[in-house]
Amino acid sequence: MINSAEKSARPGAMSVNDFATWAGLGRTTAWNEIREGRLRAVKVSSRTLVTMTDAEQWLISRPTVVEARSRHVRGAVR
C-alpha cells in the first residue's frame, strides 16, 4: 500500500522513455503498447506522457506468468 508521503513524492506523469525504463521495457515495446491500445498515453503540447495511474493499471492488466504460459502452450502444436 502506498502511503501519502510516497504518493506525493512520485511523479504524476512520465515520458514514454521514462515509462519504458520504469517498466523494464524497450522504447519500441512501450510505443507498441500505446499503439495497440493497451497503454493509455496523453498529449501535452508536443509531449506524449503516461500518467502513473495509467502505468500502474497497465502493469496490473498484464497476464501473470502462469496465464501467459498456458496461452502459449494451448496455441502450440504438440
N, C-alpha and C positions, 0 to 999 in steps of 0.2 A: 504494500500500500504506500502511496506517495504522500508524505506529509506536506504541510503548507510551505515550509522553508524550501524543500526540494522542488516543489511545483513552481515557486516564484523564481528559482534560480535557473530553470531550464528555459530555452528559447521558445517563443510562441510558434515560430516557423523557421524553416531552413531551406537553403537552396537544394536543388536536385542532387548536386555533387555532395553536399553535406549529408543529405539523406542516404545516399549510397554508402558513404563512409559509416554513418550511424548503423545502417542495416547490414553492413558487411557485404555489400553487393558491388558490382561494377557499375559504372555510369550507364552503359548500354542497357543493362538489365533494368535499372531504375527507370530509364526512359521508356523501355518496353512495357513495364508495369503501368505507367501512366497512359501510354498509347492504347493498351488493351482494356483500360478502364478499371483495373484492379487497385490502382493507387490514385487518389484524388490529389490534384495539384491546382493551385490558383495562380493567376497572373496579377502581378502588382507592377504597373508600368511595364517595363521590358523584362522584368524578372519572373521566373517561374519558381514558386515556393510550395513546399509541402508543410502543412501545419503539424505540430507534434501530435495532436489528436488524430489526424489522418494517418500519420506514420504508425502510431500505436495500433489503430484499427486495422491497418494493412497487415501488420505483424500478427495480430490476433486471428485474422481471417485466413492465414496461410495454413495449409494442411500440416498435420503432425507427421513425423517421420513414418509412423505406422500406417497412417492413412495414405500417404504418398506411395509407400512401398506396396500396399495392397492394390492400389490402382495400377501400378506398373506391372505387377505380377498377373493381374486379371487380363491385361491387354497383351501380355506376352504369349508367344506361340511356344507350346511345350510339346 
